[in-house]
Amino acid sequence: MTNAIPEIYGLVLSGGKSSRMGRDKSTIIVHGKPQREYLLDELRAVCEKAFVSTKTPMPGFNCINDSFDIDSPLNGVLSAFKHTPGKSWLAVAVDMPYVDRTVLQFLVAARDPNKLATCFYNNDTGLPEPLLTIWEPAAFFPLTRFAETGHISPRDFLSTNDVCLIAPPDPKVFYNMNRPEDVV
């Protein structure tokens, strides 16, 4: 008997403070609509369902509120696993304007459900790029232990665990908008 491969749900990581940007990054208009809506649409094209991870509820959106006391994108990932256990989560940071369904499909096609996660690596550093990752259900408990011991860096987790690292189709997918001058 073979184990079924878990469905992939999408998660827009939108729980940050946007302090360097000076305003909510999820509302930045890049593709003719707010970035959170654009990424939700792109995730819906490749995932069974898609959600927005947030610290505060957003009326009109399928939200998962951060439920851990962690100031890191891991809060959104852990909260998603708590919200809907047993699913895989394709998480993407809301400030990544060059992520589109082609990039997401590329990641899904390279997915290894037998690893804790599947992610791209940075060609320049060789390090995992954690804010565009498929997290498998088996990652929930190791991630929880990781966070409970005071570790909050998803890159550190990916660097020290059994994950599938793949080359990006285009390095510009890692570009993120952190400051007003970064908006494309």
N, C-alpha and C positions, 0 to 999 in steps of 0.2 A: 504494500500500500504506500503510495507517495503522498507527501504532504502538499496541500494546495499552496500555491504562491499567494501571499496576501495581496489584496487590492491596494492600489496606490491612491491615497487622498492627497490633495494639494494644500499647501499652507503658505500664505503670504506672511512673512515675519514683519510685523508692523508694530511691535511693542516697545520700540526704542524711544528715547527722549527727544531725538532730533535736535540736540542742544547746539551742535556745530552749524546746522542748517538754519536754526533760528525759527523754524516753523515745521509743522508736521510733514515729513517727507512723503507720506502716503497720498497727500493731496496734490502733489506736483503734477502738472499736466505735461506729459511728454508725447504720448501717442494719441493726442486728441481727447484724452480722458484722464482722470486722476490715476496715478501709477498703481494704486491698490486695485482699482477696477480693471485696468489693463492686465495686470498679472493674474487676477482671478479668472478673467476670460481665457488667458493663455493656459492656465492650469486646468481649467474645465475642458479644454480641448484634448488633454492627455490623461486626465485623472477621473476617477469615478465621481468624486465630489471635491469641492475646494472651499477653504475657509480662510479667514483673516485672523491672525494671532494678534491680540491687542491687550494693553493694560486696562483700557476702559471700553465699555460697550460702544459699538457703532451702529446706531439704528439703520436698518435696511441692509445690513450685511450679515452673512453667515459667519459669526465670530466665535472664536475660542478665547476666552479671557485667560490671561496669564494667572496661574494658580500657585506658583512657587515664588519664594523670596530669593530670586536670583536675578541679578542685573546683567543679563546676557541673553543672546538669542536661544540659548538652551532652555530658557523659561518657556518660550513658545513651543519648542519641540517636545519637551516633557509634558506640557499642558495638553498638547494634541494627543499624545499617547494616553494620558489620563482620561481625556474626553472620549476617545474612541479607541479602546485597546484592540490589539490584533490587526491593525491596519499598518501599512507602510506609509510614510509621510514624505512627499517631495516638497521640501522647504526651500523657499527663495526669499531673499531679503527684498523689501519693498523699494530699496534705493538702487536697484540694478536695472537700468533702462534698456540694456541690450539683450536681456533674456527674452526669448520669444518661444513660440511653440516648437519651432525647429530645434532649438537648443534643448528644450525639455524632452522632445521625442528622442533626440540623440542620447541624452542621459538615461532615459527609460530603456532604450534598446540595449544599452551597455550594462544595465542593472544586473547585479549578482545577489539574488535574494538569500544566498547562503552566507553572506558577509553581514556585518553589523550596519554597514552603510555603503553607498556607492556615490562617489563624488569626483569632481575634476581636480587635477593638480595644477598648480601654477608652474608654467614652463620655466620661468626665471629662477624660482626658489626650490621647486620640487615638492613644495608643501601642499597639503590638501587645501582646497578652497571650500570652507565650511558653510557658506551662506547660499549654496546651491547644491543641495545634497538630498539623496533618497535615504531616509533612515528606516531601517527594518525593525519590526516589532522586537526582535531579540536585543536591540540596542537599549530598550527602555530601562532595564535593571542596571546594566553597566553605567549608563548615563546618570541614573539616579544616584548610584554609589559615588560616581565621579563628582557630582555636584555636592553631595553630602559631605565630602572631604574637603570642600572649599574650592574646588576647581571649577572654573566657569568658561574656559576657552573651548569652543567646539573644535577649533583647529588642533589643540593639544590632544583632545580625545581622539580625533581621527588619526593623528600622527602616531598614537601609541596603541591602537587597537586593530583588529582584523577587518579591514575595509577594502573595497575595490576602488582603486585609483585609475582614472582614465584621462587621456589627453583631451583638452578642450578643442572643439571644432574651430574656435576663434578666441584668442585671449581677451578680446574686448568684452566678452560676456562678464568678466569679473569687475568691470568698471562700476563704481558706485558713486552716488551723489551724496557727499557728506557736507559740503559747504555750498553756499549760494552760487559761487563761481563754477561749481561742478555740474550744474544743471544743463542738460543737453537740449 
